[in-house]
Amino acid sequence: MKIWKIGLIIWLFFVSLIIFGWAVWHIVNGGQLIKEPYSTVVINLAKFPANLREILASTDEDNIPTFIKNKNYKQSLTKLNKKYHATGFLLLSSINSKTLLPEVKLFDLNSNKFLKKWKINFPLNTNEISKTSFRFIHPLLLNDSSIITNTSLKTYRINSQGNLIWKSDAITHHSLENDHDGNLYAPSRSIKKDVLKTTEPILKLDNDYITKINSNTGKTINKKSIGKILIENGYQTLLFSSNAETDFIHTNDIQPATTNSNYWRIGDLLISLRHKSTVFLYRPSTNKVLWLKTGPWLNQHDCDFIGNNKIGVLGNDLVRPVDDLLNGHNNQYIYNFETKKTSTIYTKMFREGRIITKTEGRSDILPNGDLYVEETNYGRIIFGDKNGVNAIFVDRMDKDHIAMLGWSRYYSNEEMKAIFKK
């Protein structure tokens, strides 16, 4: 081949490389010159090396994340404190060991027995959800024995026989919580990345929404952009600082207030932003952030109202992106609005129980002051108090494996009675 031809090929290669690099930069920074579907093709080409590495590094175990190797505990509840008496109920998000499909189970801690199971009796859209990684997330029990559950893509209402009643029109993820009127609140996301604006377009970033859903129909009642809430309340610096990823908010819990106090009203929302290590109290009626706090929790999951002047926060305390735990374990934080102080009275329980879920996780301070924790990554539910661990629950699939849980829910005896009185 002649030298000038080789030179032309090299020149064309570098020109193409420059044009491609500009195209990626333009799309990521919110430019509108390259339209769909061409923008998606460009981004997928740019991500090809990372995608290839992920495929080559995958294993059979990666394809079945709902199994956890564990031989340490018997089926159901193992008491570590012989004086401990468990009460209440667990609405478990688990997996069927035969079909490998998710199912929800109701377990009675009072009698140490499973009372009911909800299996899938309707077709799944496998284009939307991979069967090997499909879990029901944060199931909620209703008074007709139906359940509402998330899937990190859609919310489903399923009757007592496992048949589909409705599927949400919103792309929901993470928590599901009832408000005082019986409506649902869940984080949701748009199919395409939003362009959040101040005076000029910012990067195309994943933006979460506060989404209110009618529990009878699955239809969205209203939704509000969390990114815009923070901008409109003067938190631009928090919103756009220290981001190494496009998922820069990562909302994982929206908790409606169902009582009034000196610090919140019925209808206010307590919201957890994991990737900001931030929890804030928001009043939808006025579009005002009433209170906001970053840390001492780190990359937390789950926030709850406690009594009339406190909130609880389950801190994963994960240092990202090095993927290490700050103190070697998770922790439960309690913030007191009256004293403006944060306490960690359950540290001994987390340390001695080696509670170390790096992602996900749920917690609930029970009426008697005990703490319920779902260590999601390791398939354990731990009951304890300030003196340590009292009992551990697992859902065993076989002698070598337990099921990975999916944000199971604790109900006291009184809460269960109240559900079926409605």
N, C-alpha and C positions, 0 to 999 in steps of 0.2 A: 504494500500500500504506500502511496506517495505521502511524503512528509506533510504536505499541505492538507491532505485529507485527515491525517491523524490530528493535526493542529485544529482543524475545523470541528472534529468530533469532541476534542477536549474543551474547546471554546463553547460549543453548544451545551456540553454537560454542565459547565460552571454557570452559564446563563440560566439553564433550567433549574439548577440548584438554588440560585439567587431568587428566581421567580417563585419557586415552591416555598422557600423560606419566608418570602414576603407574604405569600398567600396564607400560610399558617399564622403568622403574626397578625395579619389583618383580621382573620376570622376570630381568633382568640381575644382580640381587643375590641370586638363588637362592630367591626366594619360590615357594611351592607352591600358591597360591590359583588361579592361572590354569593350567590343564592343557593338554596337547597335545590337538588340533592348534591350539588357539586361541593359545597362546603363540608358536608359529611364525608364525602369521598376523600377530600384533602386531609381532614383530621384523622381518619382511619389509616391512611397511608403513613402519616407522621407517627401514629401509635403502633405501627406494625412491629418494630423490634420488641417493644414491651409486651405486646400481646403474644408474640412468638415465644418469648422467654417464659411467660406464664403458662403457656400450653406445654412446653417442654419440661417445666418444673412440676407439673401436676402429677398426682398419684391417685391410686384407687381410693385411698383414704380421703383425699380432697373431694372426691366426687360423692362421698356419703358423709357430709358434715353433721348429719343428725345422729350419728353413732359416736359414743365416747367409750374408749377402753377403760374399764374400771371393774375391779374385783373386790373392792373394799367394803361394800355395804350390802346388806340383805335388801330384798324388795320392801318398799314402803319405808316405814319410819324406824330408825335405829336410835335408841336413847343412849346418850352418853352420861346424862345425869339421871340416875335411877329414881330420884324424887320428882322428876319433871312429869307433869300431866298435860298432854297436848289436847287442845280443844279447837273447834272450828272446822273449816272445810278448805280444801285446795281445789281450785279449778285449774287443772293442769293442761298445758299445751305440750303434747308429747307426740310419739310416732308409733304406728302399728308395726310390730316386728315382722309380720308376715307380708303385708302389702307395701311396706315402706312409705305409706302415705300418712300425713298428719292426722291426728285425732285428738279430741279434747276429752278429758276424764274428770269426773267429780270424785274426790277422795274425802271420806269422812275421818277426820283426825280423832273424833270422839270414840269411834268403834274400830279404827284402823282398817277400814274396808273401802273398796271402790264401790260407788253407788250407781254410776252411769257412765256410758261412753257415747260420744258423738263421732261417727265416722263419715267419710265422704260418700254420698250416694248421688253425685251429679258429676258430669264430665268436666274435666279441667282443660283449660286452654294451655297446652304445653308450649305454645309459641310465646306465651307470656311468662310462664313459671316452669322452672326445671323441677321435675318430680323428685330428683335426688337431693335438692336443697330446699324444698317447699316446706315451710313450717307455718302453723297458725300462730299469730303473735297477739298476746295480751287478750285472751278471750274474756267475754263479759256475759254473765248469765242474766236472762230475763225471766219474768214471772210466768211465761207460758212454756218454760223449759227449752226455749230456743236460745241460741248463743249468737253473739256478734263477735267476729274476730277479724284481725288484720292479717295481711300476707306480705307486707312490705311492697305491695303493688296495688291491691284493692282491699276493700273491706267487704266481708260477706256476713249475711244473716242466714243461719242454718237452723231448721226446725229440729225437734227432739228425735226425729228419725234420720237426721243427716241430710235431708233434702234442702236444696237452695230456695230461700225466700226472696232475697235480692242480692245484687252485687252493686257496690257503690259506683257512681259516675266519676268520682275523684280518684286520683292516684295517691293513695294514702300510704303512710309508713309509720312504724314505731307505735306509740301508745294509743289506746282508746279509753276515753273517760266520759262518764255521764255528767251532764249538768243538772240543775235543780228541776228542769222541765222534762228530763228524760231524753234530751237530744245528745248527740255524740260530738266530742271534739277530738280531732286527730291532726297531726301534721300532714301536709300534702305537698306535692311538687308538680310543676308543669312538665310537659313532655320535652319542650325546648328550654334551654337556659334563658333566664331573663336578662335584660339589660337594665340594671339599676341606674337611675339617673340622679345626679345632684344638679349641676348646670350642664355637664357634658356626659355622654355615655361612658360608663365604667366598663370593665371587663365583663364578658359573658360568664356569669357565675350561677351556680345552683342556688336557687332562692326557695325557701320554704314558706308555706302559708299556714295560718291558723284556719282550719276548716271545720265548719259546723254542719253536721249531717242529721237529717231526719231519720230517727231510728226505725220508723215504720215503713219508710219507702227506700231509704238509701240515697236519696237525692240531696245534693248540696244546698244548704240554706243560704250560707254566705261564706266568703273567705277573705282574708286580709293578708297582704304580703308582710312577712316579718322583717325583711330587709327595709321596706318602706317605713314600717313602724319605728325602727331604730333611727333611720334618717330623719323622720319627722319629729322625733323626740331628742335630737341633738347628739346621737351616738354614732356619728360617722366614723370617728377615730376607732372606736371599738370594732365597728363593722368591717372596716377595710384594712386593719392593721394585722401584721404577722400571719399572712396566709400563704401556705405553700401548696394549696390545692384549690380546685374550683368549688368543692363542697365546703364552703367557708363558714356556714352557720351550723348545719347538722342539728336541727331541732329533734329531740327525742322524747319529750314529754310536754303535754299541755294539760294542766290540772285545773278544772273549774272550781271556784269557791261556791259551796252550797250553803254557807252560813254567813252571817254578818259579824264583824268584830270592829275594834278600833282601828284596824290596819287594812282591812279589805271588806268588800261588800259582795253579796250574792251576785254571781255573774262575772266577777273579776277572774283573771286567768294567771296562774303561775306557770312559767314557761322555762324549759331547760334548753340552752344552746350549748351542746357538747364541745364543739370546736372553738368556742370562745371561753370555755370554763365559766360560763355565766348563767345565772338564774335571774329572771326579772318578773315583776308583778305588773300586769297590764289591765287597764279598764277599757273594754271595747266601746262602751257607751260614749266615752269622751276622747278615745284614741290617745290616752295618756299612759306613759310608763310611770307608775307610782313609786317604784323602788327597783333598783338593779344592783347586783353584787357579783363581782368577778372573784372567784376563789373565796376561801382557801381550798375548796374542792377543786379537782383537776380532771377535765374530760369526763364529767359526771353523767350518770343516768339516774332518772327518777327524782322527782321533787314532789313533796306532799305538804298540805296544810296540817298542822298539829294544834289541836285546841283552838284558842282564840288569839294567840300571840306568837306562835312559832311556826317554822317550816322545817322539814327534814330533806336532806339531799344525800343521795348515795354517790359518794365520790369514788370513781374507779381509780383516781389518782395515778393515771397513766401519763408518762412523759413521752410525748410524741415529737418527732417520728422515731426516736430510738427504741420505742416499744418496751419500756421498762417501768416498773411500778415505783413510785416515789419513795415509799417506806416499806416496800416489800409486800404490801397488802392493800386492799380497799379499805374504806372507812365510811361510817355514817356521821354526817354533820347535822347539827341542830342549830338553827339561827333563831335568836330571840329578838323580836322587833322591839320589845320594851327596853331591854338592856343593851341592844345593838351588839351583842356578843355571840360568838359561835363556840359550841362545845362538841366534844367527841367522846361521849361517855361509854361507847361500845367498843373502844379500841382493843381491849383485851380479847373480846370475842373474835374480832377480825384477825388479830395476830395469832391467837392459839388455834383458831379454826383454819388458818391459811386460806382465807377467802381472797381469791386473786383473779377474778374475772376481769380481763383487760378491756373487753367490749361488752355491751349490753348489761344486764343485771337489774333487779328490782329490789325494793325494800319497803317495809311497812312497820311502823311502831304500833304494836298491838295494844288493846285497851288496858292490859295489865302492865304495860311498860316493857314487855319483851320485844325483841326485834326479829322480824321475819326477813330473810334475804334469799333471793334466788341468785346463785352463782352460775349464771347462764352458760358461760363457756365450758364449765365442767359438770353440768347437769345435776347440781346439788341444790336443795333447799335447806337452809340452816336456820334453826331456831335457837336463840340465845338471849343473854342479858349482859349487864355490865360485868358479871363475874365469869363469863365465858360461854361456851357452846353447850346447849342442853340436848339437842337432837338434830339428826340429819335425815332428810328424805331423798330417795332416788327412785326413779322408775326403771326397774331392771328389765332389759330385753332378753338377755341370756346370761349364762354364768360369767361371760367375759365383758359384756357391754351394758351400758345404761343409755337411756335416751337423752339427747340434748333437749333441754326444755326451751320454751318460747314465751317467756314473760308470763308465767303463771300468776294466778291471783288468789290472795287469801281472803276468806270471808269468816267473820266471827259467827257464833251461833245466833246472835241477835241480828246481824246483818242478813243472814240467810232467812230467818223468819220474816224479816221486813220485806224482802224481795217477793215472797209468795203471799203476803197479805195485800199487796197492791192489786 
